[in-house]
Amino acid sequence: MVIFNLWAVPVVIVILVILHFAERFFPQLAGQPIISWTTGITAIVVGGISDLLGLKARLFFLPIWLLGVAIVCLQIGWPGTVLLIVVAIAGIAWIFRSGKKKEVEDWEKAQQELMRSTSPPAGASEVEFWEWVKARLYLPIWMKFTPQLCEHNLCVLQVIKTSESPLTEEENAKISTLDNFLMRGKVASKPLEIEPELQKAVTDVIDKRVRKAIADPRPAVPPPIA
């Protein structure tokens, strides 16, 4: 199971490099028990700066700066434990709000992209076709699937189904499952919540097709059948 994202790798390397130089040039910061403070503060500073720069480094699914806060709090004793719990709750609430806000922004962007072009450009390559799909198919985590959102995604799936870019039997089954879900959501009395497994399955199909098209360029995909 993956417990970190790609941004965590360079951020953790920077933290380790700083700790290495601290041990070499400032040995008083690398001895026990001060090393825990040094590690925690370094993680807070480097992780915080990376988040501000848009490099959302995550380790064990948590921001690295939050892990640094945890390390520092644990050195304080029980007051630190209480502070850690408060910070963790505030951090989770912030992540939740930020995630919902970003999804609203991404949803608006996906709608604009579909209004700008309701089908891939004529003569689009395999890469361009699947990147077009990826930019417009919108499967949120926090937002519920309103009839409008379902209709939007159904339009994108229709382009996939009517194009001449062949799907494997497994890919077609996953796309069809999503299509059925969206059809239900389109007429449901209240917005539906997507199943994470379904969302991941379809997202993986799109990502895999993009990677495959980049690695093995093919002739242009014929436009959807009218």
C-alpha positions as CSV (number, residue, x, y, z in Angstrom):
1,M,0.0,0.0,0.0
2,V,1.3,3.4,-0.9
3,I,1.7,5.6,2.2
4,F,3.4,8.6,0.7
5,N,3.1,10.7,-2.5
6,L,5.8,11.7,-4.9
7,W,6.3,15.2,-3.3
8,A,7.2,13.5,0.0
9,V,10.4,12.1,-1.6
10,P,12.3,15.3,-2.3
11,V,10.9,17.0,0.9
12,V,12.1,14.1,3.1
13,I,15.5,14.2,1.3
14,V,15.8,17.9,2.1
15,I,15.0,17.2,5.8
16,L,17.5,14.4,6.0
17,V,20.2,16.6,4.4
18,I,19.5,19.4,6.9
19,L,19.7,16.9,9.8
20,H,23.0,15.5,8.3
21,F,24.6,19.0,8.2
22,A,23.2,19.8,11.7
23,E,24.9,16.7,13.0
24,R,28.2,17.5,11.3
25,F,28.4,21.3,12.0
26,F,26.2,21.6,15.1
27,P,26.6,18.4,17.0
28,Q,24.9,19.9,20.0
29,L,21.7,19.8,18.0
30,A,22.1,16.1,17.1
31,G,22.5,14.6,20.5
32,Q,19.9,13.0,22.7
33,P,17.3,14.2,23.5
34,I,17.6,17.4,21.5
35,I,17.6,15.5,18.2
36,S,13.9,14.9,18.5
37,W,13.3,18.7,18.7
38,T,15.6,19.3,15.8
39,T,13.9,16.7,13.7
40,G,10.4,18.0,14.6
41,I,11.2,21.7,14.0
42,T,13.0,20.9,10.7
43,A,10.0,18.9,9.5
44,I,7.6,21.8,10.4
45,V,9.7,24.4,8.6
46,V,10.5,22.4,5.5
47,G,7.1,20.8,5.3
48,G,5.3,24.1,5.8
49,I,7.4,25.9,3.2
50,S,6.8,23.0,0.7
51,D,3.0,23.3,1.3
52,L,3.0,27.0,0.7
53,L,4.9,26.5,-2.5
54,G,2.2,24.0,-3.7
55,L,4.3,20.9,-3.1
56,K,1.8,18.9,-1.0
57,A,4.2,16.4,0.5
58,R,2.3,13.6,2.4
59,L,3.7,10.8,4.6
60,F,1.3,8.3,6.1
61,F,-1.3,10.3,4.3
62,L,-0.6,13.3,6.5
63,P,1.2,16.6,5.8
64,I,4.9,16.4,6.8
65,W,4.6,19.6,8.8
66,L,1.9,18.0,10.9
67,L,4.1,15.1,11.6
68,G,6.8,17.6,12.7
69,V,4.2,19.2,15.1
70,A,3.5,15.7,16.5
71,I,7.2,15.0,17.1
72,V,7.6,18.4,19.0
73,C,4.4,17.9,21.0
74,L,5.4,14.5,22.2
75,Q,8.6,16.0,23.7
76,I,6.5,18.4,25.9
77,G,4.7,15.6,27.8
78,W,0.9,15.5,28.5
79,P,0.3,19.2,27.6
80,G,2.0,18.5,24.3
81,T,-0.3,15.5,23.8
82,V,-3.4,17.7,24.4
83,L,-2.0,20.3,22.0
84,L,-1.3,17.6,19.4
85,I,-4.9,16.4,19.5
86,V,-6.1,20.0,19.1
87,V,-3.7,20.6,16.2
88,A,-4.7,17.3,14.6
89,I,-8.4,18.1,14.7
90,A,-7.8,21.5,13.3
91,G,-5.5,20.1,10.6
92,I,-8.1,17.5,9.6
93,A,-10.8,20.2,9.4
94,W,-8.5,22.4,7.3
95,I,-7.7,19.6,4.9
96,F,-11.4,18.8,4.6
97,R,-12.4,22.4,3.9
98,S,-9.4,22.8,1.5
99,G,-10.4,19.6,-0.3
100,K,-14.0,20.7,-0.8
101,K,-12.9,24.2,-2.0
102,K,-10.5,22.7,-4.5
103,E,-13.2,20.3,-5.8
104,V,-15.6,23.2,-6.4
105,E,-12.9,25.0,-8.4
106,D,-12.0,21.8,-10.3
107,W,-15.7,21.2,-11.1
108,E,-16.1,24.7,-12.5
109,K,-13.0,24.2,-14.6
110,A,-14.3,20.8,-15.9
111,Q,-17.6,22.5,-17.0
112,Q,-15.8,25.3,-18.8
113,E,-13.5,22.8,-20.6
114,L,-16.6,20.8,-21.8
115,M,-18.4,23.9,-22.9
116,R,-15.2,25.0,-24.8
117,S,-15.1,21.7,-26.7
118,T,-17.9,19.1,-26.5
119,S,-15.7,16.6,-28.4
120,P,-12.0,16.1,-29.1
121,P,-10.6,18.1,-32.0
122,A,-10.7,16.5,-35.4
123,G,-7.6,14.5,-36.0
124,A,-6.7,14.3,-32.3
125,S,-4.0,11.7,-31.5
126,E,-4.5,8.9,-29.0
127,V,-2.7,11.0,-26.4
128,E,-4.8,14.1,-27.1
129,F,-8.0,12.1,-27.0
130,W,-7.4,10.6,-23.6
131,E,-6.0,13.8,-22.2
132,W,-9.3,15.5,-23.4
133,V,-11.3,12.8,-21.5
134,K,-9.1,13.2,-18.4
135,A,-9.6,17.0,-18.4
136,R,-13.4,16.8,-18.6
137,L,-14.4,13.6,-16.7
138,Y,-15.0,14.8,-13.2
139,L,-15.2,12.3,-10.3
140,P,-15.0,14.2,-7.0
141,I,-14.3,12.7,-3.5
142,W,-16.2,15.2,-1.3
143,M,-18.9,16.5,-3.6
144,K,-22.1,14.5,-4.1
145,F,-23.2,13.6,-7.6
146,T,-26.0,16.0,-8.5
147,P,-28.1,15.5,-11.7
148,Q,-26.0,18.3,-13.3
149,L,-22.7,16.5,-12.4
150,C,-24.0,13.2,-13.6
151,E,-25.2,14.7,-16.9
152,H,-21.8,16.3,-17.4
153,N,-19.9,13.0,-16.9
154,L,-22.4,11.1,-19.1
155,C,-21.6,13.5,-22.0
156,V,-17.9,12.6,-21.6
157,L,-18.6,8.9,-21.4
158,Q,-20.7,9.1,-24.5
159,V,-17.6,10.5,-26.4
160,I,-15.6,7.5,-25.2
161,K,-18.3,5.0,-26.2
162,T,-18.8,6.5,-29.6
163,S,-15.1,7.0,-30.5
164,E,-13.1,4.4,-32.3
165,S,-10.5,4.1,-29.6
166,P,-11.1,0.5,-28.6
167,L,-11.6,-0.5,-25.0
168,T,-10.7,-3.9,-23.5
169,E,-13.5,-6.0,-22.0
170,E,-12.4,-5.1,-18.5
171,E,-12.2,-1.3,-19.3
172,N,-15.6,-1.4,-21.0
173,A,-17.1,-3.1,-17.9
174,K,-15.7,-0.4,-15.6
175,I,-16.9,2.4,-17.9
176,S,-20.3,0.7,-18.1
177,T,-20.6,0.5,-14.3
178,L,-19.9,4.2,-14.0
179,D,-22.4,4.9,-16.8
180,N,-25.1,3.0,-14.9
181,F,-24.2,4.8,-11.7
182,L,-24.5,8.2,-13.4
183,M,-27.8,7.3,-15.0
184,R,-29.2,6.5,-11.6
185,G,-27.8,9.7,-10.2
186,K,-29.3,11.8,-13.0
187,V,-32.9,10.9,-12.0
188,A,-32.3,10.3,-8.2
189,S,-34.4,12.3,-5.8
190,K,-31.3,13.4,-3.9
191,P,-27.6,13.5,-4.9
192,L,-25.6,10.3,-4.7
193,E,-22.2,9.6,-3.2
194,I,-19.9,7.7,-5.4
195,E,-18.2,4.5,-4.2
196,P,-14.5,5.1,-3.9
197,E,-13.7,1.7,-5.6
198,L,-15.7,2.8,-8.7
199,Q,-14.1,6.2,-8.8
200,K,-10.6,4.7,-8.5
201,A,-11.3,2.0,-11.1
202,V,-12.4,4.5,-13.8
203,T,-9.6,7.0,-12.9
204,D,-7.1,4.2,-13.2
205,V,-8.4,3.3,-16.7
206,I,-8.1,6.9,-17.9
207,D,-4.6,7.3,-16.4
208,K,-3.4,4.0,-17.9
209,R,-4.7,4.9,-21.3
210,V,-2.9,8.2,-21.2
211,R,0.4,6.6,-20.1
212,K,0.0,3.9,-22.8
213,A,-0.7,6.4,-25.5
214,I,2.4,8.5,-24.5
215,A,4.6,5.4,-24.5
216,D,3.2,4.0,-27.8
217,P,2.0,6.9,-30.0
218,R,-0.7,5.8,-32.5
219,P,-2.5,7.5,-35.4
220,A,-5.2,10.0,-34.8
221,V,-8.4,8.8,-33.2
222,P,-11.4,9.2,-35.5
223,P,-14.0,11.7,-34.2
224,P,-17.0,10.3,-32.3
225,I,-19.7,8.8,-34.5
226,A,-22.7,11.2,-34.8
